[in-house]
Amino acid sequence: MAAAIVLIIGSGAMVVTLGNPFGTGTVNFSEIGAIAFTIFIVIAAINAFNMLDGTDGLAGTVALTSFLAIAYISYTAGLIVPLSISLVMIGAVCAFLLFNVPLRENAAAECFMGDAGSTLLGLAVAWLCIQISQGATRPVTSVTTLWFVALPLYELVWSTIRRVIRGVSPFQADTDHFHHMLLKAGFGPRGAFAVFATLTCALAGVGLLCRHYELPDHTSLLLLAVLGCATIRLMYRAQLLWVLVPKSIRGGRGPATDVLKQRLL
């Protein structure tokens, strides 16, 4: 919360409008409402990336995809500040991933992100999404930016719902995150990384296509929700992905044969 307040005071970044996400008209906030909602969004982004950071390469790759999408939008719209910051973050994340991506060449590297890294990525992505989605000359709406952080968003929303249904605090840790499900399905760190990278790029690509074809906000949001439900369901049936991921990058021990057959049937 303190970081969000400093961000608002220091840069003036605030979510003053959501566009037309429900098809009922433009949603605008008062000044107090904008400050409160911005603090909420920044906290959500910080926690979403922290939840995502479970095995090597995941949070960094998802953040890199977000920064690349934001950089592309900023470049095409001529937004110098968001473009510059995005490029700086891209360089920093790429340098880190050289020692964190779970490849055989990195087997001897002992480099991990930690909370300081994942929370910084969440803060940076949130700020950049605000920069490109607010103001009179904004090139995208708030709904479009959600596609760039779709996987962390799904993780955060489902983790909160799952814990509330179980009657525990949304902040209580558990072992049912997306990466846990992939590992339980038999994937190793390389396989989980490959699945996350593919899903992240695909979802960001859908967001860019929605912008290109000028899809209405409410249609884009509905599609985001549908794909979110599909992604969550897929994580619970992650054994099905075993036959799609190339053997050379699966890692792990693989799902039990009887379980795999049952899932396929």
N, C-alpha and C positions, 0 to 999 in steps of 0.2 A: 504494500500500500504506500509506504514511504517512497519507494522507487517510482511508482506511478505518479505521485504528487509532484516529485522533483521533475519528472518528465514533462508534466503539464505546465508547470511554472517555467521551466527552462526553455522549452521549445514552443509552447502554446498549442501543442497537439491535443485536439479534443474531437470526439465523435459527436458532431452536431446534427447529423442526419444519417438515416439508414437507407435512404432512397425509398423504394416502394416494394418492400419484401413480401407483402401479403396481398398485393393487388387491390388494396383499399385506399390508396393515396400515399403521399410522401410522409414518412415518419420523421419528425423533427423534435429536438430536445431543447428545453430551456437551458440557460447557462448552468444552473445547479444540476439539472438532469444530465447535461453533457459531461460535466466533471465526474459525477457519480458513475455514469455508464463507462466512461473512459477508464476510470480506476478499476472497475469490474473487468473490463476487457483485458487490460494489462495483466491483472492478477491471473485471469484465466489462461492467458497465453504463457505466462511464466510457469504455471503449474502443468499445463498441457505438455510442454516440452520436457519438463522434469519427469513426468510420468512416462514419456516416450523413451527416455534415456535408460534402457535396460540392458542392452548388449552393445558391443562395439559397432560403431558406424551408424547407428540408427538415427539418433537426434541430429548428428552432424549432416547426414545425407538429406534428411527431411528439411532441415534449415537451409541447406545449400539450394535445394529445389525451390524453396520459397524465395530466397534472395535472387535467384536467376529469373524467376517469373516477375518479381518486382522490378528488377533491373531492366528487363525487356519492356515492361509497361512504362517505366520512367523514361527510357530512351526514346520510345516512339512518341511520348507526350512532351518531351523536352524539359523534364523535371530534373534539374541539375543536382540538387541536394540529395533527394532519394536515390538517384542513380549513383552518385559518388559514394554514399554510405553503403549502398548495396554492393558495389564493387569492392570496397574495403572488406566487408564481411565475407564476400565470396573468396577473396584471397586468403583471409585468415582461416576460414573453415577448410579450404582446400589444403592449406599447409598442415592443419591439424589432422585431416583425414589421411594424409600420407602415412601417418603413424598409428591410425586408429581403425582403418578399414580392415575387416577380418579376412585378409588374404594370406596365403602361405608365405609370401615374401615378408609379411609383417609378424610372423610367428614369434620372433624374439623381441618385438617392441612391446614395452609396457607403458602405454600412454592412454589415459582415459579422461573423460570430460569432467565428471563430477558435477555436483549441484551448481557450482559457480559458473561453469560453462553452459549448462542447459538453461539455467534461468536467464543468463545474459542473452542467449539466442532467442528465448521467448520474448524478452523485453524489446530486443532490436526488431524482430519480425512484427510485433504489435505496433511499434512506432512507425515503421515504414508503411505498413498497411493503412494506418491512419493518414499518413502523408499523401498517399496516392488516391484515397477515397473520399477526402473531405475538401471543401473549398469550391469556389465557383468554376474553376478550371479542372476539376478532378477528372482523370481519364477513365476511372472505373468506379463502380459503386461498392458499397460495403459487402454486398452479397458476393460479388466477384472475388474479393480478397479472401473470403472464406475457403474458396477452392484451393488457394495456395497453402493453406494450413489445414486441409481437410482431415488428414490422418491424425494429427494431434487433437483436432476438434472432436473427431469420433471417439478417440481414446478418453478424452476428458469427460464428455457427455455420458458415455456408457459406463465409465468407472463410477461416476457420481450416482447414476441411476441404479447401478448394480448394488452399490453399498447401501443406498437408502432402502432398497427393497429388502435387503438382508437385515435391516434394522441397526446398522452400524454407522459410524461417522463417515462422511464422504472423504475425510482426510486420513482414515485408517488404511494403512498399507495392506495389500494382499498380493497374491500370486496369480491373478487372472487378467493381467494386462495382455495386449496383443502379442508381444514378444514371448510372454510366458506360454501362450497357447501354441505358438509355432514351435517352441522348444519341446513342449509336451507331445506335440505331434511327431517328433523325431528329427526335426531340423536342427542343424548346428548353427553357430553364429553366422557362418557364410550364407546358409540357406535363408535364415531369417532376414539378414541384410538384403539379399536379393529380392525377397518378397516385398519388403518395405520400400525399397528403391523403386521397384516397378509400380507398386500401387501409388506412391507419391507422385511420380512423374505422370502417370495416367490421369490422376485426379486433377493435377495442375493443368494438364493439357486440356481436359474437359472445360475447366474454367476459362482458359484462353479462347477456346472455341465458342463458348457461350458469349463472351465479349465480342468476338469477331462477327458472329451472326446476330448480335444485338438481341439476344434472348431476354425477355422481360424478367425483372428481378424475381417475381413470385414463381415463375416457371423454373428459373435457375435454382432457387432455394428448394423447391419441391424435388428437383432432380438430385440436389445435394443430399437431401434427407433420404431419398430412396436408395441412393448408392451407399449412404452411411449404414442403413439397415442391412444392405447386401454385404457390405464389408464386415460388419460385426458377425453376421451369420457365417460368413466364410471363415472367420477366425475360429469359430467354434467347430467348424468342420475342416480344419486345416490339413487333415490327412489327405483330402482331395488334391491339395496342391502338390503333393509328393510326386505325382505322375507328370506334373507340368514343369517342375523345376529341373533343369539339367543335372544329371548325376554328379558332374564335376564340381558343382557349387552347392549341393544340398548340405553336405556335412552331416554330422549327427549319426544316429543309429537307425533312423527310419521308423515308421509306425509298425506296430505289431501286425502281422499278416492277417489275422482274423478280424482285427479292428478295421484295417484298410478295406478288406472285402465287404464288410458290413456297411461301411460308409459309401463305397462305390455302388452297392446294390440299393 
